[in-house]
């Protein structure tokens, strides 16, 4: 019997990862290849359209949705290291393009093939990292979109449990918003700051060395507040730890 062919995966890097933390993209490629995937990064990808969509600019969001759909047609799966961008593609695109039968069908097809990366590794590929060791304690923040829109919760924890030496600690209010919310933190800065202040205090109470999460926007927001508060907590995207990259600079430490 012939072996099942390796799935062809299109990696959607996301704007923040591309511009601010490219190492997350390389960690994603490493893990997907270890899981047995053929990985490609379409050059035509830009923004998923989430900022426009969340701000009510449906025309520009729909234009970006069509561009993204066209760029990722033909792949077996589309994988993102971001629950919020993945949720936009899974739930937002079909709504945005509902008035055009052809594009609506293509949006639904893309949605059915789109996954947040830890969910894809666990639920689709049955992957478990091997040979990873990190002598540290960590706590985990569940980002809103990944948790509520995509059901991502058990998957990252299952993967992190395979890292030898890593001690996971509970986080009070782990499923409570960090205050980032994309454009929310710009439109409602005082409220956002109050929310992230409470989150940073909870993170420090956990006593963990590391803060992990699955969305770079959330991590940047929490890392900034922790740094300004004088906390020693270091922040990483979950897949950086899973790829064995926690020996490098944490978020906010570059330069």
C-alpha positions as CSV (number, residue, x, y, z in Angstrom):
1,X,0.0,0.0,0.0
2,X,1.4,3.4,-1.0
3,X,2.0,6.0,1.7
4,X,-0.4,8.9,2.0
5,X,1.0,11.9,0.2
6,X,2.3,14.7,2.3
7,X,-0.3,17.5,2.6
8,X,0.5,20.7,0.8
9,X,0.2,23.6,3.2
10,X,0.0,27.3,2.4
11,X,1.4,29.3,5.3
12,X,-0.3,32.7,5.9
13,X,2.4,34.5,7.8
14,X,0.3,37.5,9.0
15,X,1.3,41.2,8.9
16,X,2.6,41.4,12.5
17,X,4.8,38.3,12.2
18,X,6.2,39.5,8.9
19,X,6.9,43.0,10.1
20,X,7.8,42.5,13.7
21,X,8.6,38.9,14.6
22,X,9.6,36.9,11.5
23,X,11.1,34.1,13.7
24,X,7.5,33.0,14.4
25,X,7.0,32.4,10.7
26,X,10.2,30.3,10.6
27,X,9.1,28.4,13.7
28,X,5.8,27.6,11.9
29,X,7.6,26.3,8.8
30,X,9.9,24.1,11.0
31,X,7.0,22.6,12.9
32,X,4.8,22.0,9.8
33,X,7.7,20.3,8.1
34,X,8.4,18.2,11.1
35,X,4.8,17.1,11.1
36,X,5.3,15.9,7.5
37,X,3.8,18.8,5.5
38,X,5.1,20.4,2.3
39,X,5.0,24.1,3.1
40,X,4.8,27.1,0.8
41,X,4.5,30.8,1.5
42,X,2.6,32.5,-1.3
43,X,4.2,35.8,-2.1
44,X,0.8,37.4,-3.1
45,X,-0.4,37.4,0.5
46,X,-0.7,40.7,2.3
47,X,-3.1,41.6,5.1
48,X,-6.0,39.3,5.8
49,X,-8.2,42.4,6.1
50,X,-9.1,42.1,9.8
51,X,-8.4,45.8,10.7
52,X,-10.7,47.0,8.0
53,X,-13.3,44.4,8.8
54,X,-13.3,45.2,12.5
55,X,-13.6,48.9,11.7
56,X,-16.6,48.6,9.4
57,X,-14.6,49.1,6.1
58,X,-16.3,46.2,4.4
59,X,-15.2,47.3,0.9
60,X,-11.5,47.2,1.6
61,X,-11.9,44.1,3.7
62,X,-13.7,42.3,0.9
63,X,-11.0,43.3,-1.6
64,X,-8.3,41.8,0.7
65,X,-10.5,38.7,1.2
66,X,-10.7,38.1,-2.5
67,X,-6.9,38.6,-2.9
68,X,-6.2,36.2,-0.1
69,X,-8.6,33.6,-1.4
70,X,-7.0,33.7,-4.8
71,X,-3.5,33.4,-3.3
72,X,-4.3,30.3,-1.3
73,X,-6.5,28.3,-3.7
74,X,-5.0,24.9,-4.6
75,X,-3.5,24.1,-1.2
76,X,-4.8,21.2,0.9
77,X,-4.7,23.4,4.0
78,X,-4.1,27.0,4.9
79,X,-2.3,27.5,8.3
80,X,-1.8,30.6,10.4
81,X,0.1,31.3,13.6
82,X,-2.7,33.6,14.7
83,X,-6.2,32.7,15.9
84,X,-7.5,36.2,15.1
85,X,-6.4,36.2,11.5
86,X,-7.6,32.6,11.1
87,X,-11.0,33.5,12.5
88,X,-11.3,36.4,10.1
89,X,-10.8,34.0,7.2
90,X,-13.0,31.3,8.6
91,X,-15.9,33.4,9.7
92,X,-15.4,36.9,8.3
93,X,-14.8,36.1,4.6
94,X,-18.0,34.1,4.0
95,X,-20.0,37.0,5.5
96,X,-18.1,39.7,3.6
97,X,-18.6,38.0,0.3
98,X,-22.1,36.6,0.8
99,X,-23.6,38.8,-1.9
100,X,-21.5,37.3,-4.7
101,X,-22.3,33.6,-5.3
102,X,-19.0,32.7,-6.9
103,X,-16.8,34.4,-4.3
104,X,-19.0,33.3,-1.4
105,X,-18.4,29.7,-2.5
106,X,-14.7,30.2,-2.8
107,X,-14.7,31.9,0.7
108,X,-16.5,28.8,2.2
109,X,-14.0,26.5,0.5
110,X,-11.1,28.5,2.0
111,X,-12.7,28.6,5.4
112,X,-13.0,24.8,5.4
113,X,-9.3,24.4,4.8
114,X,-8.1,27.1,7.2
115,X,-6.5,26.3,10.6
116,X,-4.8,28.0,13.5
117,X,-1.4,26.3,13.7
118,X,-1.6,24.4,17.1
119,X,-5.1,23.2,16.2
120,X,-3.8,22.0,12.8
121,X,-0.8,20.2,14.3
122,X,-2.9,18.4,16.9
123,X,-6.3,17.9,15.3
124,X,-5.3,17.3,11.7
125,X,-1.7,16.0,11.8
126,X,-1.7,14.3,15.2
127,X,1.7,15.8,15.8
128,X,3.8,15.7,19.0
129,X,7.2,17.5,19.1
130,X,10.1,15.3,20.1
131,X,13.4,16.1,21.6
132,X,12.4,19.4,23.1
133,X,13.6,20.5,26.5
134,X,13.2,23.8,28.3
135,X,14.0,24.2,32.0
136,X,11.5,27.0,32.8
137,X,8.1,27.6,34.2
138,X,5.4,29.1,31.9
139,X,1.8,30.4,32.0
140,X,-0.6,30.5,29.1
141,X,-3.0,33.3,27.9
142,X,-5.9,32.1,25.7
143,X,-6.4,34.8,23.0
144,X,-10.0,35.7,22.5
145,X,-10.4,34.9,18.8
146,X,-8.6,31.5,18.9
147,X,-10.5,30.5,22.0
148,X,-14.0,31.7,21.2
149,X,-14.1,31.6,17.4
150,X,-12.0,28.5,16.8
151,X,-12.1,26.5,20.0
152,X,-8.3,26.6,20.5
153,X,-7.5,25.7,24.1
154,X,-6.5,22.1,24.7
155,X,-4.3,21.9,21.6
156,X,-1.5,24.3,22.6
157,X,-1.4,22.8,26.1
158,X,-1.1,19.3,24.7
159,X,1.8,20.3,22.5
160,X,3.5,22.2,25.4
161,X,3.1,19.1,27.6
162,X,5.6,17.3,25.3
163,X,8.4,19.8,26.2
164,X,10.6,18.2,28.8
165,X,11.4,20.4,31.8
166,X,8.7,22.9,31.1
167,X,6.4,23.5,34.1
168,X,3.1,25.0,33.2
169,X,1.4,27.2,35.8
170,X,-2.2,28.4,35.9
171,X,-3.1,31.9,35.0
172,X,-5.9,33.7,36.8
173,X,-8.3,35.0,34.1
174,X,-6.5,33.1,31.3
175,X,-9.6,33.4,29.1
176,X,-10.1,37.1,29.8
177,X,-9.1,39.6,27.1
178,X,-5.7,41.2,27.4
179,X,-7.0,44.6,26.1
180,X,-5.4,44.5,22.7
181,X,-8.3,43.8,20.4
182,X,-6.7,45.1,17.3
183,X,-8.0,48.6,16.7
184,X,-9.7,48.5,20.1
185,X,-6.5,49.4,21.9
186,X,-6.2,52.5,19.7
187,X,-9.8,53.6,19.8
188,X,-10.2,53.0,23.5
189,X,-6.7,53.4,24.9
190,X,-7.6,54.1,28.6
191,X,-9.9,51.0,28.7
192,X,-7.3,48.9,27.0
193,X,-4.6,50.0,29.4
194,X,-6.8,49.2,32.4
195,X,-7.5,45.7,31.0
196,X,-3.8,44.9,30.3
197,X,-2.8,46.2,33.7
198,X,-5.0,43.6,35.4
199,X,-3.7,41.0,33.0
200,X,-0.1,41.8,33.7
201,X,-0.7,41.7,37.5
202,X,-2.2,38.2,37.1
203,X,0.7,37.1,35.0
204,X,3.2,38.2,37.7
205,X,1.1,36.5,40.4
206,X,1.5,33.2,38.6
207,X,5.3,33.4,39.3
208,X,6.0,32.0,35.8
209,X,9.3,32.7,34.0
210,X,7.5,32.8,30.6
211,X,4.2,34.0,29.2
212,X,3.0,32.1,26.2
213,X,0.1,32.7,23.8
214,X,-0.9,32.2,20.2
215,X,-1.4,35.7,18.8
216,X,1.5,38.1,18.4
217,X,-0.7,41.2,18.9
218,X,-1.8,40.0,22.3
219,X,1.8,39.1,23.2
220,X,3.1,42.5,22.2
221,X,0.4,44.2,24.3
222,X,1.2,42.1,27.4
223,X,4.9,42.2,26.9
224,X,4.9,46.0,26.7
225,X,2.9,46.3,29.9
226,X,5.1,43.8,31.7
227,X,8.2,45.6,30.6
228,X,6.9,49.0,31.7
229,X,6.0,47.4,35.0
230,X,9.5,46.2,35.6
231,X,8.5,42.5,35.4
232,X,11.1,39.9,34.5
233,X,8.6,37.7,32.7
234,X,9.7,36.9,29.1
235,X,7.1,36.5,26.4
236,X,7.1,34.1,23.5
237,X,4.6,32.8,20.9
238,X,3.8,29.2,21.8
239,X,5.3,27.8,18.6
240,X,8.6,29.4,19.3
241,X,8.9,27.3,22.4
242,X,7.7,24.2,20.5
243,X,10.3,24.8,17.8
244,X,13.1,25.0,20.4
245,X,13.6,28.8,19.9
246,X,13.1,30.0,23.5
247,X,16.9,30.4,23.8
248,X,16.6,33.5,21.6
249,X,15.4,37.0,22.4
250,X,11.9,37.3,23.8
251,X,9.3,39.6,22.4
252,X,10.4,43.2,23.0
253,X,14.1,42.2,23.7
254,X,15.3,42.6,20.1
255,X,17.9,45.3,19.8
